[in-house]
Amino acid sequence: MRRASRFHGVIHRCIDRIVSRISGVSSTNRFPIVEGIESRQYLANVTQSIFDTNSTQQQLRFDFSEDVSSTFDIGDFVLRNGTTASNVTSTVYGTPGTSATLRFSTTPNGMLPDGEYLATLFGGTTGRPVSTDHEFDFFFLNADFNRDRAVNFDDLLILTQNYGSSGKTFSQGDANYDGAVNFDDLLILAQKYSTSLSQPPTSFTQLIADAASAHSINLSWGNIPSSTTWTDLRIYRSTNGSDFDQIDSMTYSQWQSAGFGSTGFTSWSESGLAESTKYWYRVRAWNSGTSSFVSTTNKEWAVTVLPAPTNPFITTGGGDGSTVTLNWTRNSVSESGFTIEVNKPTGTEYVDVAPGSTSKEISGLPLDGVTTFRVRAYSSNNVSAFTQWKAYFPGTTAPYGLTGTPSNNGLLLQWNGSGTNIDYFVIQRR
């Protein structure tokens, strides 16, 4: 991974100070935040974004942490159809307060064309409603009444169950938003039948997020678009996989001055995160001159800040070799427990262990063949990575129960110990 020495000068040293002002999270980024962020004021935050298909007309709703009636402006909002690479004109419906509703009056029946959408609410400067840029992804496919991204028999079944009824919504088969389910809706479904909406393409490759510790994440990516397609590179974070807030950015000139060129590989890290919390990250190229994004991202990369246990090793306690203790180093502090995967010659078993544990005795192991173990931590809704495998060979277990009986002017030695991995025993006399 390339790193420019000059990248670690003043720019690199001010990252933590700047980011802590924005989000209360410390970063050790490989590039600076865009100029002007230090002067941003703390305003409202978006608490929820909803694409509502079941109102009398399609609408987007943003819920805020406080009243934005004096700052919300439609000019701070852009809705982009990523499938057709075009912007959609939106209008404010009602009076903004602790929420704001947007509708699409310039489209037929106020309905969006089919496609993948990115709604962006710009923030971060005086007079804007939110403290940082906020993104929300959603899709629309007409006649996809169950919202599974495909028009098929399931949607036809929904329509037929409500056929001839009034006062119905989109999810009940009203494809044209006229309040009734009738032949017009059936015709729309017939035209859309067997169509589906695929995920948008990914412009960035090798986007990887890894938990570096209990409270930090490393993000890396490659295949940056050329300078003719983007002016800003932005990083966004989400805690639910759909609502993304911008947490860092970098201009193309800063990218070049860092020594990465136009198609290099870079990395970014963030600390001060909550343990056992799942975060989604994305990197997006942005054309600030046209206020539109010019690339989609691989937003499937999500990472849980729940570090895996390390340093597994096996200790034996004598006996016939069917019982061992698996030990490990605990690196998390708020796990709900640990799970040990035990691969025996006869099959796989899983053993749950209490939180805070660093070892577990496991019995009932077969004496023939090899048994392997690995362990991972888990919380209420997340799991860490597994440790590496550790193998146990029963044949290497020490014999036990040694007895000696005089016999024919000699001594008969007897002991317990068996296994397919035993080649021979060694007897010593002093």
C-alpha positions as CSV (number, residue, x, y, z in Angstrom):
1,M,0.0,0.0,0.0
2,R,1.5,3.3,-1.1
3,R,2.2,6.0,1.5
4,A,3.7,9.4,0.8
5,S,6.0,10.8,3.4
6,R,4.8,14.3,2.9
7,F,1.3,13.0,3.6
8,H,2.2,12.7,7.3
9,G,3.0,16.3,7.8
10,V,0.6,19.0,9.0
11,I,-2.3,17.4,7.2
12,H,-2.0,14.1,9.0
13,R,-1.4,15.7,12.4
14,C,-4.6,17.7,12.3
15,I,-6.9,14.8,11.4
16,D,-7.9,13.8,15.0
17,R,-8.6,17.4,16.0
18,I,-10.8,18.1,13.0
19,V,-12.8,14.8,13.1
20,S,-13.4,15.0,16.8
21,R,-15.1,18.3,16.2
22,I,-17.4,16.8,13.6
23,S,-18.4,13.5,15.1
24,G,-16.7,12.9,18.4
25,V,-14.7,10.1,16.8
26,S,-11.0,10.0,16.5
27,S,-9.4,9.2,13.1
28,T,-5.9,8.4,11.9
29,N,-6.8,9.0,8.2
30,R,-4.4,8.8,5.3
31,F,-5.9,12.0,3.8
32,P,-7.2,15.4,5.1
33,I,-10.7,16.5,5.5
34,V,-11.9,19.0,2.9
35,E,-11.2,22.7,3.7
36,G,-13.8,24.6,5.7
37,I,-15.0,21.7,7.8
38,E,-13.5,23.2,11.0
39,S,-15.9,26.1,10.7
40,R,-19.0,23.8,10.6
41,Q,-21.6,24.3,13.3
42,Y,-23.3,21.5,15.1
43,L,-26.9,21.5,13.8
44,A,-29.5,18.7,13.6
45,N,-28.8,15.1,12.8
46,V,-30.9,12.8,10.6
47,T,-32.4,10.2,12.9
48,Q,-34.4,8.3,10.2
49,S,-35.0,8.3,6.4
50,I,-38.0,6.6,4.9
51,F,-39.2,6.1,1.3
52,D,-42.9,5.8,1.6
53,T,-44.7,4.0,-1.2
54,N,-48.0,3.6,0.6
55,S,-49.1,7.2,0.9
56,T,-51.5,8.7,-1.7
57,Q,-48.3,9.8,-3.5
58,Q,-44.8,8.6,-3.2
59,Q,-42.7,10.6,-0.7
60,L,-39.4,10.8,1.1
61,R,-39.3,11.7,4.8
62,F,-36.4,12.7,6.9
63,D,-36.7,12.8,10.7
64,F,-34.4,15.1,12.6
65,S,-33.0,15.4,16.1
66,E,-34.4,18.9,16.4
67,D,-36.6,21.4,14.6
68,V,-35.2,22.4,11.1
69,S,-38.1,24.7,10.0
70,S,-35.8,27.7,9.8
71,T,-33.0,26.0,7.9
72,F,-34.5,23.4,5.7
73,D,-34.2,24.3,2.0
74,I,-34.9,22.2,-1.0
75,G,-31.8,23.6,-2.6
76,D,-29.8,21.5,-0.1
77,F,-31.3,18.3,-1.4
78,V,-30.4,16.2,-4.5
79,L,-32.2,13.0,-5.6
80,R,-30.3,11.0,-8.1
81,N,-31.5,8.0,-10.1
82,G,-28.3,5.9,-10.3
83,T,-29.8,3.6,-12.9
84,T,-30.5,6.3,-15.4
85,A,-27.8,8.7,-14.2
86,S,-30.3,11.6,-13.9
87,N,-31.5,13.9,-11.1
88,V,-35.2,14.0,-10.1
89,T,-36.8,17.3,-9.1
90,S,-38.4,17.2,-5.6
91,T,-40.6,19.6,-3.8
92,V,-41.3,20.1,-0.1
93,Y,-44.7,18.8,1.0
94,G,-46.0,20.5,4.1
95,T,-44.0,22.5,6.6
96,P,-40.7,21.1,7.8
97,G,-40.2,20.8,11.6
98,T,-38.7,17.8,13.3
99,S,-39.3,16.1,10.0
100,A,-39.4,17.1,6.3
101,T,-41.4,15.4,3.6
102,L,-40.5,15.6,-0.1
103,R,-42.6,14.6,-3.1
104,F,-42.0,14.3,-6.9
105,S,-44.6,16.5,-8.5
106,T,-42.8,16.7,-11.9
107,T,-43.2,12.9,-12.5
108,P,-46.4,11.2,-13.8
109,N,-48.7,10.7,-10.8
110,G,-45.9,11.8,-8.6
111,M,-44.2,8.4,-9.1
112,L,-40.5,7.8,-9.5
113,P,-39.2,5.9,-12.6
114,D,-37.8,2.5,-11.9
115,G,-34.3,2.6,-10.6
116,E,-31.8,2.7,-7.7
117,Y,-31.8,6.1,-5.9
118,L,-29.5,8.1,-3.8
119,A,-31.0,10.9,-1.7
120,T,-28.4,13.4,-0.4
121,L,-29.1,16.1,2.1
122,F,-26.2,18.5,2.2
123,G,-25.0,19.9,5.5
124,G,-22.0,21.3,7.3
125,T,-22.2,25.0,6.6
126,T,-24.2,27.8,8.3
127,G,-27.8,27.9,7.1
128,R,-28.0,24.2,6.3
129,P,-30.2,21.9,8.4
130,V,-27.7,19.2,9.2
131,S,-24.2,19.1,10.6
132,T,-22.8,16.7,7.9
133,D,-23.9,15.5,4.5
134,H,-26.5,12.7,4.8
135,E,-27.2,9.9,2.3
136,F,-30.1,7.5,2.0
137,D,-30.3,4.7,-0.6
138,F,-33.6,3.2,-1.8
139,F,-35.1,1.7,-4.9
140,F,-38.4,1.6,-6.8
141,L,-39.8,-0.9,-9.3
142,N,-43.4,-0.4,-10.3
143,A,-45.7,-3.4,-9.7
144,D,-43.2,-4.8,-7.3
145,F,-45.8,-4.7,-4.6
146,N,-43.9,-6.8,-2.0
147,R,-40.7,-4.8,-2.6
148,D,-38.4,-7.8,-3.3
149,R,-36.8,-6.2,-6.4
150,A,-38.7,-8.4,-8.9
151,V,-42.2,-8.5,-10.5
152,N,-43.4,-12.0,-10.4
153,F,-46.3,-14.3,-9.4
154,D,-46.2,-13.1,-5.8
155,D,-47.1,-9.6,-6.9
156,L,-49.8,-10.9,-9.2
157,L,-51.3,-12.8,-6.2
158,I,-51.3,-9.5,-4.2
159,L,-53.1,-7.7,-7.0
160,T,-55.7,-10.5,-7.5
161,Q,-56.5,-10.6,-3.8
162,N,-57.4,-6.9,-3.9
163,Y,-58.8,-6.7,-7.4
164,G,-61.9,-4.5,-7.7
165,S,-61.3,-2.8,-4.3
166,S,-60.9,0.9,-3.6
167,G,-58.9,2.7,-0.9
168,K,-55.9,0.5,-1.5
169,T,-52.2,1.3,-1.5
170,F,-49.2,0.4,-3.6
171,S,-48.4,-2.6,-1.4
172,Q,-51.9,-3.9,-2.0
173,G,-51.7,-3.7,-5.8
174,D,-52.4,0.0,-6.7
175,A,-49.7,0.4,-9.3
176,N,-50.8,3.8,-10.6
177,Y,-51.7,5.5,-7.3
178,D,-55.4,6.2,-8.2
179,G,-56.6,4.5,-5.0
180,A,-58.2,1.5,-6.7
181,V,-57.0,-1.9,-7.8
182,N,-58.4,-2.5,-11.3
183,F,-57.5,-3.4,-14.9
184,D,-55.2,-0.5,-15.2
185,D,-53.0,-1.9,-12.5
186,L,-53.2,-5.4,-14.0
187,L,-52.0,-3.9,-17.3
188,I,-49.0,-2.3,-15.6
189,L,-48.1,-5.5,-13.9
190,A,-48.4,-7.4,-17.2
191,Q,-46.0,-5.0,-18.8
192,K,-43.5,-5.3,-15.9
193,Y,-43.9,-9.1,-15.3
194,S,-40.6,-11.0,-15.0
195,T,-38.6,-7.8,-14.7
196,S,-36.2,-7.2,-11.9
197,L,-34.0,-4.5,-10.5
198,S,-30.3,-5.5,-10.0
199,Q,-27.9,-3.8,-7.6
200,P,-26.1,-0.8,-9.1
201,P,-22.6,-1.4,-10.4
202,T,-19.5,-0.8,-8.2
203,S,-16.9,1.7,-9.3
204,F,-14.5,1.0,-6.5
205,T,-12.8,-2.4,-6.2
206,Q,-11.2,-4.1,-3.2
207,L,-13.2,-2.1,-0.7
208,I,-12.4,-3.8,2.6
209,A,-13.3,-3.0,6.2
210,D,-11.6,-4.7,9.1
211,A,-11.9,-4.4,12.9
212,A,-8.4,-3.4,14.0
213,S,-9.3,-3.5,17.7
214,A,-12.2,-3.3,20.1
215,H,-12.8,0.3,19.1
216,S,-11.2,0.9,15.7
217,I,-11.7,0.0,12.1
218,N,-9.4,0.0,9.0
219,L,-10.9,0.7,5.6
220,S,-9.0,0.3,2.3
221,W,-10.0,0.4,-1.4
222,G,-8.6,0.7,-4.9
223,N,-9.5,1.5,-8.5
224,I,-10.1,5.2,-8.1
225,P,-11.8,6.8,-11.1
226,S,-9.7,9.2,-13.2
227,S,-9.5,13.0,-12.6
228,T,-12.0,13.6,-15.4
229,T,-14.8,12.0,-13.5
230,W,-14.5,13.2,-9.9
231,T,-13.5,16.3,-7.9
232,D,-14.0,15.0,-4.4
233,L,-13.6,11.6,-2.7
234,R,-15.9,11.1,0.3
235,I,-16.2,8.5,3.1
236,Y,-19.6,7.7,4.6
237,R,-20.5,5.7,7.7
238,S,-23.8,4.1,8.7
239,T,-25.1,2.1,11.7
240,N,-28.1,0.6,9.9
241,G,-26.9,0.0,6.3
242,S,-29.2,2.6,4.7
243,D,-28.6,6.0,6.3
244,F,-25.1,7.2,5.6
245,D,-23.4,10.3,7.0
246,Q,-20.3,11.8,5.5
247,I,-17.4,11.6,8.0
248,D,-14.4,12.6,5.8
249,S,-13.5,13.8,2.3
250,M,-10.6,14.7,0.1
251,T,-10.2,16.7,-3.1
252,Y,-8.6,15.3,-6.3
253,S,-5.7,17.8,-5.9
254,Q,-5.1,16.6,-2.4
255,W,-5.2,13.1,-3.7
256,Q,-2.5,13.9,-6.2
257,S,-0.4,15.9,-3.7
258,A,-0.4,12.9,-1.4
259,G,1.4,11.0,-4.1
260,F,-1.3,8.4,-4.9
261,G,-1.9,9.4,-8.5
262,S,-5.3,8.6,-10.2
263,T,-5.5,4.9,-9.8
264,G,-3.6,4.1,-6.6
265,F,-4.7,2.3,-3.5
266,T,-5.3,4.0,-0.2
267,S,-6.5,3.3,3.3
268,W,-8.3,5.1,6.1
269,S,-8.8,4.3,9.8
270,E,-11.1,5.4,12.6
271,S,-11.0,4.9,16.3
272,G,-13.2,5.7,19.3
273,L,-16.0,3.4,18.0
274,A,-18.4,1.4,20.2
275,E,-17.5,-2.2,20.7
276,S,-20.0,-4.9,19.5
277,T,-21.5,-2.4,17.1
278,K,-21.9,-3.0,13.3
279,Y,-20.8,-0.2,11.0
280,W,-21.3,0.1,7.2
281,Y,-18.8,2.1,5.2
282,R,-18.7,3.5,1.6
283,V,-16.4,5.5,-0.5
284,R,-17.9,7.7,-3.2
285,A,-16.4,9.8,-6.0
286,W,-18.3,13.1,-6.3
287,N,-18.5,15.8,-8.9
288,S,-18.9,18.9,-6.8
289,G,-19.3,21.1,-9.9
290,T,-22.6,19.4,-10.8
291,S,-23.7,18.5,-7.3
292,S,-24.1,14.8,-8.3
293,F,-22.3,11.6,-7.5
294,V,-20.5,10.0,-10.4
295,S,-19.9,6.6,-9.0
296,T,-21.7,4.0,-6.9
297,T,-19.9,2.1,-4.2
298,N,-19.7,-1.4,-2.7
299,K,-21.8,-0.7,0.4
300,E,-22.0,-4.4,1.2
301,W,-18.8,-4.0,3.2
302,A,-19.8,-3.9,6.8
303,V,-17.7,-4.6,9.9
304,T,-18.4,-5.3,13.5
305,V,-16.1,-3.9,16.1
306,L,-15.9,-7.1,18.0
307,P,-12.3,-8.3,18.0
308,A,-11.6,-12.0,17.7
309,P,-9.9,-14.0,20.4
310,T,-6.3,-15.0,19.6
311,N,-3.5,-17.4,20.6
312,P,-5.5,-20.6,21.0
313,F,-3.7,-23.5,22.5
314,I,-4.5,-27.0,23.9
315,T,-3.6,-28.4,27.3
316,T,-4.3,-32.0,28.3
317,G,-5.1,-33.3,31.8
318,G,-4.1,-36.9,31.6
319,G,-6.8,-39.6,31.7
320,D,-7.5,-41.6,28.6
321,G,-6.9,-38.7,26.3
322,S,-10.6,-38.0,25.6
323,T,-10.6,-34.7,27.5
324,V,-8.6,-31.5,26.7
325,T,-8.8,-27.8,27.5
326,L,-8.9,-25.2,24.8
327,N,-7.3,-21.9,25.9
328,W,-7.3,-18.5,24.2
329,T,-6.6,-14.8,24.7
330,R,-9.7,-12.7,25.2
331,N,-9.5,-9.4,23.3
332,S,-13.2,-8.1,23.6
333,V,-14.7,-6.6,26.7
334,S,-18.5,-6.7,26.1
335,E,-19.1,-10.1,24.4
336,S,-22.1,-12.1,25.2
337,G,-20.0,-15.3,25.1
338,F,-17.8,-17.5,23.0
339,T,-18.5,-20.3,20.6
340,I,-16.0,-23.2,20.1
341,E,-16.3,-25.2,16.9
342,V,-15.2,-28.8,17.5
343,N,-14.5,-30.8,14.3
344,K,-14.3,-34.5,15.3
345,P,-13.8,-37.4,12.9
346,T,-17.4,-38.2,13.5
347,G,-18.8,-34.7,12.9
348,T,-18.9,-31.1,13.9
349,E,-20.2,-29.7,17.3
350,Y,-20.5,-26.2,18.7
351,V,-19.9,-25.4,22.3
352,D,-21.0,-22.1,23.9
353,V,-18.9,-20.6,26.6
354,A,-19.8,-17.8,29.1
355,P,-18.6,-14.2,28.5
356,G,-15.2,-13.4,30.1
357,S,-13.9,-16.9,29.6
358,T,-10.4,-17.7,28.4
359,S,-10.6,-21.5,28.4
360,K,-13.0,-24.4,28.2
361,E,-12.6,-28.1,29.0
362,I,-14.0,-30.4,26.3
363,S,-14.6,-34.1,26.9
364,G,-15.9,-37.0,25.0
365,L,-13.3,-36.7,22.2
366,P,-12.6,-39.8,20.1
367,L,-9.3,-41.5,20.6
368,D,-9.0,-42.4,16.9
369,G,-8.3,-39.6,14.5
370,V,-7.6,-35.9,14.8
371,T,-10.0,-33.3,16.4
372,T,-9.6,-29.6,15.5
373,F,-10.8,-26.6,17.4
374,R,-11.3,-22.9,16.8
375,V,-13.2,-20.2,18.9
376,R,-14.9,-16.8,18.2
377,A,-16.6,-14.2,20.3
378,Y,-20.3,-13.2,19.8
379,S,-22.6,-10.4,21.1
380,S,-26.4,-10.0,20.9
381,N,-26.3,-9.4,17.1
382,N,-22.7,-9.8,15.9
383,V,-19.9,-12.3,15.9
384,S,-16.1,-11.9,15.6
385,A,-13.8,-13.8,13.3
386,F,-12.7,-17.2,14.3
387,T,-9.2,-17.9,15.6
388,Q,-6.9,-20.2,13.6
389,W,-7.5,-23.9,13.9
390,K,-5.7,-25.9,16.6
391,A,-5.4,-29.7,16.1
392,Y,-5.4,-32.4,18.8
393,F,-3.9,-35.8,18.2
394,P,-5.1,-38.2,20.9
395,G,-2.2,-40.6,20.3
396,T,0.2,-38.0,21.8
397,T,-1.6,-38.0,25.2
398,A,0.5,-39.4,28.0
399,P,-0.3,-42.9,29.2
400,Y,-1.9,-43.1,32.6
401,G,-2.7,-45.7,35.3
402,L,0.7,-47.3,35.2
403,T,1.0,-50.4,37.5
404,G,3.8,-52.9,38.0
405,T,3.3,-56.6,39.0
406,P,6.1,-59.1,39.7
407,S,6.1,-61.9,37.2
408,N,8.5,-64.8,36.5
409,N,11.5,-63.0,38.0
410,G,10.5,-59.8,36.2
411,L,8.0,-57.0,36.3
412,L,4.8,-56.8,34.3
413,L,4.0,-53.1,33.5
414,Q,0.5,-52.2,32.5
415,W,-1.0,-48.8,31.6
416,N,-3.9,-47.2,29.8
417,G,-3.3,-45.4,26.4
418,S,-4.4,-46.0,22.9
419,G,-4.9,-44.2,19.6
420,T,-4.2,-44.6,15.9
421,N,-1.4,-42.0,16.0
422,I,0.8,-44.0,18.4
423,D,3.7,-45.7,16.8
424,Y,5.4,-47.0,20.0
425,F,5.8,-46.4,23.7
426,V,9.1,-45.6,25.4
427,I,9.9,-47.3,28.8
428,Q,12.6,-45.8,31.0
429,R,14.2,-47.3,34.1
430,R,16.3,-45.7,36.7
